[in-house]
Amino acid sequence: MAASTAERDDVAKKYDFYQLLGVEDTADESAIRKAYRKAALKYHPDKNKSKHAVGIFHALSIANEVLLSDNLRQEYDAKRSAKIRDKKRQEAFDSKRRQGKEDLERRENEASKRQKKPNGTGFGAGGGSTPGRAEGWDSQKEALLHAKITRLQEQSAMLKAQRDAKLRSAAKAN
């Protein structure tokens, strides 16, 4: 019984056919047939009474069908290699993202340690030239903070304008 394309795709999403059969991706036809016979005996519903045996046996049949057909195997290999490439790219991205987060946290910790007074009293504990400011506060930090405040105010005004426009259009529709 030949499986439909949709069935093959569904099973391919759940299983790696080569791992399912326990063969290398360079295995020849005889190795695939031998591995299929061995796995099919292990998971055949008459021999294995577990509730997952039927699903695995069905997946084995589809894997055997796909890997023994030259056209289907080429399609499967192309999709499989694309999936592996995407997974590696995502893992690399996650690794870089994690590293960036750790670097940022480390820099923030170092900056907060530098800004605290040596006696451990923390920010704004007197002694500075301007009351209420931490030691190490300078005009560059003040300018950055002012720029952030300005940008947030502009974003807030833009969001309010968008909200008002939506309310006006809803009122016109009613």
VOBA-1610 file (N, C-alpha, C; in pm, whole numbers, padded with zeros to 5 digits, always signed):
BEGIN
Met+00084-00117+00000Met+00000+00000+00000Met+00089+00124+00000Ala+00077+00204-00102Ala+00158+00324-00114Ala+00094+00436-00032Ala+00178+00508+00041Ala+00130+00618+00124Ala+00115+00744+00039Ser+00020+00826+00078Ser+00000+00951+00005Ser+00111+01050+00041Thr+00122+01153-00040Thr+00224+01255-00016Thr+00203+01322+00119Ala+00079+01347+00156Ala+00049+01412+00284Ala+00091+01322+00400Glu+00064+01191+00387Glu+00105+01097+00493Glu+00257+01094+00506Arg+00326+01088+00392Arg+00473+01086+00395Arg+00527+01212+00461Asp+00469+01328+00427Asp+00516+01454+00484Asp+00491+01459+00634Asp+00374+01412+00677Asp+00343+01412+00821Asp+00440+01324+00899Val+00466+01205+00845Val+00557+01114+00914Val+00700+01168+00910Ala+00738+01232+00800Ala+00874+01288+00788Ala+00895+01402+00887Lys+00787+01472+00925Lys+00800+01578+01025Lys+00828+01521+01163Lys+00774+01403+01190Lys+00790+01342+01321Lys+00919+01262+01334Tyr+00962+01198+01227Tyr+01075+01104+01234Tyr+01180+01137+01129Asp+01303+01103+01162Asp+01410+01100+01062Asp+01414+00956+01015Phe+01386+00934+00887Phe+01373+00798+00836Phe+01501+00716+00856Tyr+01616+00779+00840Tyr+01742+00706+00856Tyr+01760+00661+01001Gln+01728+00750+01096Gln+01740+00713+01237Gln+01635+00609+01274Leu+01516+00622+01217Leu+01408+00528+01245Leu+01449+00386+01206Leu+01513+00374+01090Leu+01557+00242+01044Leu+01694+00204+01102Gly+01765+00301+01156Gly+01897+00272+01214Gly+02004+00253+01109Val+01997+00329+01000Val+02098+00320+00895Val+02158+00457+00870Glu+02273+00457+00806Glu+02338+00582+00767Glu+02266+00640+00647Asp+02284+00770+00623Asp+02217+00831+00508Asp+02281+00791+00375Thr+02392+00719+00382Thr+02457+00670+00260Thr+02427+00521+00237Ala+02337+00465+00316Ala+02308+00321+00308Ala+02251+00285+00170Asp+02289+00165+00125Asp+02237+00119-00004Asp+02105+00045+00017Glu+02046+00002-00093Glu+01915-00060-00091Glu+01910-00186-00004Ser+02013-00269-00012Ser+02011-00394+00066Ser+02020-00365+00217Ala+02097-00266+00257Ala+02107-00230+00399Ala+01974-00174+00449Ile+01906-00099+00366Ile+01776-00043+00404Ile+01673-00154+00420Arg+01672-00249+00325Arg+01577-00360+00333Arg+01602-00444+00459Lys+01726-00471+00488Lys+01762-00551+00605Lys+01720-00479+00734Ala+01748-00349+00742Ala+01712-00271+00860Ala+01560-00263+00876Tyr+01491-00251+00763Tyr+01344-00245+00769Tyr+01288-00377+00823Arg+01336-00490+00771Arg+01287-00620+00818Arg+01308-00637+00968Lys+01423-00598+01014Lys+01457-00610+01157Lys+01366-00521+01242Ala+01349-00395+01202Ala+01266-00301+01278Ala+01118-00338+01269Ala+01075-00387+01151Ala+00934-00424+01133Ala+00897-00541+01224Leu+00989-00636+01240Leu+00964-00748+01332Leu+00953-00698+01476Lys+01035-00602+01510Lys+01035-00549+01647Lys+00906-00473+01677Tyr+00855-00395+01583Tyr+00740-00309+01608Tyr+00609-00358+01545His+00608-00477+01489His+00484-00527+01428His+00377-00538+01537Pro+00255-00488+01510Pro+00150-00489+01612Pro+00117-00627+01668Asp+00139-00733+01591Asp+00113-00868+01643Asp+00222-00913+01741Lys+00341-00856+01728Lys+00453-00895+01815Lys+00471-00798+01932Asn+00441-00670+01910Asn+00463-00567+02010Asn+00327-00509+02050Lys+00292-00521+02176Lys+00159-00480+02222Lys+00156-00337+02278Ser+00266-00261+02266Ser+00264-00124+02317Ser+00173-00038+02230Lys+00121+00068+02289Lys+00025+00151+02216Lys+00091+00232+02105His+00222+00248+02108His+00292+00325+02005His+00343+00237+01890Ala+00333+00108+01906Ala+00388+00016+01806Ala+00322+00032+01669Val+00192+00055+01668Val+00121+00068+01540Val+00171+00190+01464Gly+00184+00303+01535Gly+00233+00425+01471Gly+00375+00412+01420Ile+00459+00350+01500Ile+00599+00332+01458Ile+00607+00235+01340Phe+00527+00129+01344Phe+00526+00033+01233Phe+00482+00102+01104His+00380+00187+01113His+00334+00262+00996His+00445+00355+00945Ala+00513+00422+01038Ala+00622+00512+01000Ala+00736+00433+00935Leu+00763+00313+00985Leu+00867+00228+00925Leu+00831+00192+00781Ser+00705+00161+00759Ser+00662+00126+00623Ser+00681+00243+00528Ile+00646+00362+00573Ile+00662+00480+00488Ile+00810+00510+00467Ala+00891+00496+00572Ala+01034+00520+00558Ala+01095+00423+00458Asn+01056+00298+00464Asn+01105+00198+00370Asn+01066+00235+00227Glu+00939+00274+00210Glu+00890+00312+00077Glu+00969+00430+00021Val+00990+00532+00104Val+01059+00653+00059Val+01205+00626+00027Leu+01273+00554+00115Leu+01417+00533+00097Leu+01451+00434-00014Leu+01356+00350-00053Leu+01383+00257-00162Leu+01347+00315-00299Ser+01273+00424-00303Ser+01238+00489-00429Ser+01339+00601-00455Asp+01405+00598-00571Asp+01507+00698-00601Asp+01452+00840-00597Asn+01338+00863-00661Asn+01280+00998-00666Asn+01239+01047-00528Leu+01167+00960-00455Leu+01121+00999-00322Leu+01239+01021-00227Arg+01341+00938-00241Arg+01457+00952-00154Arg+01530+01084-00183Gln+01543+01121-00309Gln+01607+01248-00342Gln+01529+01366-00284Glu+01397+01362-00296Glu+01313+01468-00238Glu+01330+01473-00087Tyr+01325+01355-00023Tyr+01337+01348+00122Tyr+01474+01400+00166Asp+01580+01358+00098Asp+01714+01402+00134Asp+01728+01554+00122Ala+01668+01612+00018Ala+01674+01757+00001Ala+01603+01828+00116Lys+01483+01781+00151Lys+01409+01842+00262Lys+01481+01821+00395Arg+01538+01702+00412Arg+01608+01670+00537Arg+01732+01758+00553Ser+01810+01774+00447Ser+01930+01857+00457Ser+01894+02003+00480Ala+01783+02050+00421Ala+01739+02187+00446Ala+01697+02204+00592Lys+01629+02104+00646Lys+01587+02109+00786Lys+01709+02110+00879Ile+01809+02029+00846Ile+01931+02024+00928Ile+02004+02157+00921Arg+02013+02215+00800Arg+02076+02347+00784Arg+02004+02453+00867Asp+01871+02453+00861Asp+01792+02550+00936Asp+01813+02532+01086Lys+01818+02408+01130Lys+01838+02381+01273Lys+01975+02431+01319Lys+02078+02406+01239Lys+02212+02453+01274Lys+02218+02606+01275Arg+02154+02668+01177Arg+02152+02814+01171Arg+02080+02871+01293Gln+01969+02808+01333Gln+01894+02854+01450Gln+01975+02836+01576Glu+02046+02723+01587Glu+02130+02700+01704Glu+02242+02802+01712Ala+02302+02835+01597Ala+02408+02936+01594Ala+02352+03072+01635Phe+02233+03104+01584Phe+02168+03230+01620Phe+02140+03234+01769Asp+02085+03124+01823Asp+02055+03118+01966Asp+02182+03132+02048Ser+02289+03070+02001Ser+02417+03079+02071Ser+02468+03223+02073Lys+02461+03289+01957Lys+02505+03429+01951Lys+02416+03518+02037Arg+02288+03492+02034Arg+02194+03571+02114Arg+02222+03551+02263Arg+02245+03427+02303Arg+02275+03397+02443Arg+02405+03464+02484Gln+02506+03459+02396Gln+02634+03522+02425Gln+02618+03673+02437Gly+02539+03733+02349Gly+02514+03876+02355Gly+02444+03915+02484Lys+02348+03834+02525Lys+02276+03861+02650Lys+02372+03852+02769Glu+02457+03750+02770Glu+02552+03736+02879Glu+02651+03852+02882Asp+02696+03895+02764Asp+02787+04010+02757Asp+02720+04136+02809Leu+02596+04157+02770Leu+02522+04274+02816Leu+02505+04272+02967Glu+02466+04157+03022Glu+02449+04146+03167Glu+02581+04170+03239Arg+02690+04117+03185Arg+02821+04137+03246Arg+02857+04285+03247Arg+02837+04353+03132Arg+02868+04496+03125Arg+02781+04578+03218Glu+02653+04541+03229Glu+02563+04612+03320Glu+02607+04593+03464Asn+02648+04471+03500Asn+02696+04446+03636Asn+02822+04526+03665Glu+02913+04529+03569Glu+03036+04606+03587Glu+03006+04754+03601Ala+02914+04805+03520Ala+02878+04947+03526Ala+02813+04980+03660Ser+02726+04892+03709Ser+02660+04921+03836Ser+02760+04915+03951Lys+02860+04828+03942Lys+02965+04823+04045Lys+03048+04951+04045Arg+03077+05004+03925Arg+03156+05126+03916Arg+03080+05246+03969Gln+02946+05246+03951Gln+02867+05360+03992Gln+02841+05364+04142Lys+02851+05251+04209Lys+02829+05248+04353Lys+02949+05309+04424Lys+02923+05370+04539Lys+03031+05428+04618Lys+03108+05315+04685Pro+03234+05337+04715Pro+03313+05234+04781Pro+03258+05195+04918Asn+03193+05287+04990Asn+03142+05251+05122Asn+03010+05175+05115Gly+02961+05151+04994Gly+02842+05067+04975Gly+02712+05141+04996Thr+02713+05274+05002Thr+02588+05346+05026Thr+02505+05358+04900Gly+02563+05341+04784Gly+02485+05339+04662Gly+02470+05476+04598Phe+02368+05490+04516Phe+02346+05611+04437Phe+02296+05725+04523Gly+02337+05847+04488Gly+02281+05968+04547Gly+02301+05978+04695Ala+02404+05920+04747Ala+02425+05920+04891Ala+02509+06038+04934Gly+02503+06144+04864Gly+02578+06263+04903Gly+02719+06258+04851Gly+02789+06367+04870Gly+02927+06372+04829Gly+02946+06416+04687Gly+02843+06410+04602Gly+02854+06453+04464Gly+02830+06602+04453Ser+02866+06660+04339Ser+02847+06803+04322Ser+02701+06838+04300Thr+02623+06746+04243Thr+02481+06771+04218Thr+02400+06675+04304Pro+02314+06728+04390Pro+02236+06638+04476Pro+02146+06546+04393Gly+02132+06418+04439Gly+02043+06324+04373Gly+02105+06252+04256Arg+02227+06280+04220Arg+02293+06212+04109Arg+02400+06119+04163Ala+02418+06009+04095Ala+02519+05912+04135Ala+02657+05964+04097Glu+02755+05914+04167Glu+02892+05949+04128Glu+02919+05892+03990Gly+02999+05959+03913Gly+03031+05912+03780Gly+02931+05959+03675Trp+02831+06036+03717Trp+02732+06088+03624Trp+02800+06198+03544Asp+02784+06194+03414Asp+02846+06298+03334Asp+02750+06348+03227Ser+02791+06448+03154Ser+02702+06511+03057Ser+02668+06417+02942Gln+02757+06325+02909Gln+02728+06231+02801Gln+02613+06138+02840Lys+02616+06089+02963Lys+02507+06003+03009Lys+02377+06081+03015Glu+02386+06206+03058Glu+02268+06290+03066Glu+02209+06314+02927Ala+02295+06336+02828Ala+02249+06357+02691Ala+02182+06231+02636Leu+02239+06114+02664Leu+02179+05987+02619Leu+02043+05967+02683Leu+02034+05995+02811Leu+01908+05980+02881Leu+01804+06077+02824His+01845+06199+02800His+01753+06299+02743His+01705+06254+02604Ala+01796+06198+02524Ala+01759+06150+02390Ala+01658+06035+02401Lys+01677+05944+02496Lys+01583+05833+02514Lys+01446+05885+02556Ile+01445+05982+02647Ile+01318+06038+02693Ile+01246+06104+02576Thr+01319+06179+02496Thr+01259+06245+02380Thr+01202+06143+02282Arg+01278+06036+02255Arg+01232+05933+02163Arg+01106+05864+02216Leu+01102+05837+02346Leu+00983+05775+02405Leu+00863+05868+02398Gln+00885+05997+02419Gln+00775+06093+02409Gln+00721+06099+02267Glu+00812+06095+02168Glu+00769+06096+02028Glu+00690+05971+01994Gln+00737+05854+02043Gln+00665+05729+02018Gln+00528+05732+02083Ser+00521+05786+02203Ser+00394+05796+02274Ser+00297+05884+02196Ala+00345+05997+02147Ala+00259+06087+02069Ala+00211+06018+01941Met+00299+05943+01876Met+00262+05873+01754Met+00155+05767+01783Leu+00171+05692+01891Leu+00073+05590+01927Leu-00062+05653+01961Lys-00060+05766+02030Lys-00184+05836+02061Lys-00253+05881+01933Ala-00176+05933+01837Ala-00234+05977+01711Ala-00295+05860+01635Gln-00228+05745+01635Gln-00281+05626+01569Gln-00410+05580+01636Arg-00411+05580+01769Arg-00530+05540+01843Arg-00646+05632+01811Asp-00620+05764+01810Asp-00726+05861+01780Asp-00779+05842+01639Ala-00689+05812+01543Ala-00732+05790+01405Ala-00821+05667+01396Lys-00787+05562+01468Lys-00870+05441+01468Lys-01006+05469+01529Leu-01007+05546+01639Leu-01135+05578+01702Leu-01222+05662+01609Arg-01161+05758+01538Arg-01237+05841+01443Arg-01295+05756+01329Ser-01212+05663+01276Ser-01260+05579+01167Ser-01370+05485+01213Ala-01360+05437+01337Ala-01466+05351+01392Ala-01593+05430+01414Ala-01579+05556+01457Ala-01697+05640+01479Ala-01766+05671+01346Lys-01686+05693+01240Lys-01745+05719+01109Lys-01818+05597+01055Ala-01764+05479+01086Ala-01825+05356+01038Ala-01960+05332+01105Asn-01973+05377+01228Asn-02100+05358+01302Asn-02192+05467+01259
//
